[in-house]
Amino acid sequence: MKLSTVILPIERWPKSREKWRRAEELGFHAAYTYDHLSWQRLENRPWFGAVPTLCAAAQVTSSIKIGTLVTSPNFRHPVPFAKDLLTIDDISEGRLVVGIGSGGTGYDATVLGTPAWSPRERAARFDEFVTVLDELLREPLTSRSGRFYAAQNARMLPGTITTPRPPFYIAATGPLGLDLTARFAQGWVAIAPTSNESMNSEGRVRGQIAALHDALQQHQRHRSDVELVLLDGFSDERPLASVDSFVDWAGRYIELGINEIVIHWPEPDSIFDTDASTFERITLEGMSQLRR
């Protein structure tokens, strides 16, 4: 089992830089960041861009995986974004992971001055965005015209260090998103949902994993072809309260088949306000207990 973290891009680089360095020192498998222009949960806080942040993080680390968790079509076009990813992959010497989701309905959905997309259009754009991005990162030259995105002689030279392209980790829960995961992804991202009276968070993730396995089977892929990633921080579970809480919580999700657990770097005055010393003990003592 792998343990990773999300570092929010909310501080000026001299301070943020130390978090990325420390994440590598603590032995995290990967350090991710969100790809937003602003985040509604912290809309009045500073927020920096994901692409330059990852480029900078690649320069101050040497072994830890880095990437988005997640980016979306909300304000991205696959052609310039593919060029950005090509560059991050090069600077990091092949350590890039590309987390992709359909995007939400918050600030990012309307910041460019257009109405938020309907659920149907959002799903269609998600599918086409991933399809085009996959081709761009695999091929030296791409020309295609779709319903939403076009590429005319888009050159991606010299190509990515990671072949045939950096891994895609797709965040999805519905049938269309899981089918997209089965077609393109090397990883699937689940968000531990808030419990309700009919089913707890663990039960809902179990159901999503079963649906993903069905989708993989339909595309003649084995369940071991895709890493199962759980992003913590949005449910009513509190695994970071103590080392024991984390070990118990993580152990239950590992039994479901989760390969990688992602926890948020402590951020005061936010929903990720976790005791920093407990957080570090979890990364060291908690992981040691799980491996035993």
N, C-alpha and C positions, 0 to 999 in steps of 0.2 A: 504494500500500500504506500502511496506517495502523499506527501503533505505539501501543499502550496499555499500561497497567500495572494491577496489583492491589496495593492498599495494605491490609494486614491491620489489623483494628481492635484492636491489642494494646497500644496506649500511651494514656496520658491525653491528653485533647484538646490541651493547649498544645503538646505535642511532635508529635502526629499532624497537627495543623493545618498545620505547616510542610511536611510531606510532600505534602499535597494542593496547597498553594500552589506548591511546587517542581515538582510534576508538570505544572502548567499552564505554568510558566515554561519548562520543558524542551520544551514543544511536543507533549506526548502528546495523541493524539486523544481518549482517554477514560481515566478512572481509576475502577476498580471496587473493590468490597470483597466479601468472602464474607458470606453471611447464615446464620450459625450461632448457637446459644446457647453452644456451646463446640466446639472443634475437636480431634479426637482426636490429631492430630499435635503439638498444643501444648496438651494438656489441662490442664497445670499452670501455664500462663501466663495473664495477664490477657486478657480478651476482652470487647469492647464490642458493643452492638447495632448492626446495619446501618442501620436506619431513622433513628435520631437522628444517627448518623455521617454519613449522606448529606445530611441536612438541614443539619448544620453545615458540611459540605464545600461545599454549594451557596452558602453565605453568604460563604465566603472565596475563591471562584473566580468567574469570570465567563464563560468561554468553553468550557472543557473539558467533555466529556460525563461524566456520573457515573452509576453504577448498581450493580446486584448482579450478581455472576458467581460463583455463582448463588444464587438462593433456591430453596426447595422446599416441597412440602406437609408436610414432616415435622412442623412445629409451627405452620404457617400455615393460616388459613382465608381463602378468597378475599375475603369481604366486608370485614372490617377491614383486610386487607392492601391491597385496592384503594383504600380511603380514605387509607392511608399513602402509596401511590404517587401518588395525586392531589395530595397535599400536597407531596411532594418535587418533582413536576413543576412545581408552581406556584412554589415557592421558587427552583428552579433556572431558571425561565423557559424551560421546555421542553427541558432538557438531559438528561432521564432516559432511561436504557436499562434494560430489565427483563430480566435474565438469569434463566432458570428451568431447573431440572433436576428429576429424579425424586426426588433425595435418596438418601443412603446408609443404611447400617445401623449407624452409630456412635451417639454420645451423643444426637444430636438425635432419633433414631428411638425412643428409650425414655424421654427425660427427662420426658415428661408422664405417666409411670406406666402406659403401655399397652405390650403386646408389640410388637416390630418387625413390620411388615407382611411378608407373603410377597411374592416377586417379582411374582406375578400381581396382588395387591392394590395394590402400589406403582405398577405400570404403569397400572392402572385409575384410581387416585387422581390420578396425574400428568395423564392425559388430561382428567379432569373438572375438575381444578383450573385448568388452562390455559383450558379452554372457558368456565368460569364467569368467570374473571378477565377474559378477553377481552370478554365481554358487559358486565360491570360497568363497565369503563373506556370502553366505547363508548357506553353508553346512560345517560340521566339517571335512569331508574328500572328496576330489575330485580326480577322475581319468578320463581323457578324452584325446583324440588325435584328433586334428583338422588339418586343412590345414596349419595353421601358428603357432599355439600354442598348447602345450601339457602340461598336468599335471599328474604326477604319484604319487598317494597317498599323495597329497598335504593336509597337516593338517592345519586347521585354528582354533586352540584352544586358548583361551576358547570361541571364538566367539565374535562378536561385541556387545557392550552395546546397540546400536541402533538395533532394530529387525524389520524385518528380516535381514536388513543390512542398512548401511548409505544411504541416498538418493542419487540417480544419477541425475545430471543436465546435459543434453546432448545438446551440441551446434551443430545445424544442420539446413540446409536450403533446401537441395534437397530431392527428394522423398525417397531415400534409408535411409538417415539420419533421416527423419521425421518418417519413419516406425520404425526405431530402437528406436526412442524416444517413440513412442506409445507402443512399446513392453516392454520397460524396465525403462523408466524415471519417476521420480517424479517431475522433473523440466525441462524446455526447455529454452535454452539461445539463444537469438537473438542479433545480433550486428547491431546497427543502421548504415545502409550503407550510402555511399556518394550519394547524390542526383544526378540524371541525368535529361536530358531534358524531358524524357517521364514520369518519375514518381519520386516523392520525397521520402525521407527516410521513412516518415510516411506511405505512400502508399505501399511501398515495405514490410514493417513489417506487415501491415494489410493483404497483400496477403499471407505472410508466415504463419500467425496465422490461416488464413482460411484453408490453406493446412494441417497444423498440426491438426486442428479439424477434417478434413476428415480422416486423418490417425488414429486418436484416435477412431473415429466411426467404422472404419474397424476392429479394435481390441476390439470393444465393451467396450470402456472406455469413460467416460464422460469427457468433457473439463475441468471440475473442478478438475479432478484427477491430473492435472499437473500444477505446478506453471509456470507462464510465466515471464521470466527474461529478461530484456533489459540491455545490456552492452554498456555504452556510451564511447565515446572517439575516434571513428574512422570515424565519419561522418563530414560533413561540418557544422553541427549544433553546436551552441556554448551555451549550456544551463548553463554552470558554469560562465558565464560572470557577472551575477548578480542574486540576489534572485528572482526578477521578471521574468527574462529569464528562470530560472529553473522551477518556478511554472507553467509558461505557457507551456513550453516544456513537463514537466512530466505529466501535466494534460491531454495533448493530447494523450499521450501513455497509460495513465491509462484508458482513454475512449475506447481504443482498446482492453483492457483486460489485460494489463501488471500488474502483481502483485508485482514485485520487480524490482527496478531500481538500477543499480550498476555504481558508478562513481569512477574515479581513484583518489587516494590520490595525492595531488600536488607534482610534482617532477620538480624542476628547470632544465632548459636546456634540456627539453624533450617535446614531444607532449602533455604531461600532466602538463605543466607549468601553474598552476592556482594560483591566489592570495589566500594565505592561510586563510586570515581573511574572504574573501568572501565564501570560501569553508565551513568554520565552520558555518557561518551565514545560508548557504543553509541547512545544516544538522539540524539546530535548527528552524530558522524562516520559511524557505521554507517548511519543513515538517509540521509545525504547520498550515500554510496556506492551504496546501493540505488536511489535515485532517478535517479542518473546512468546 
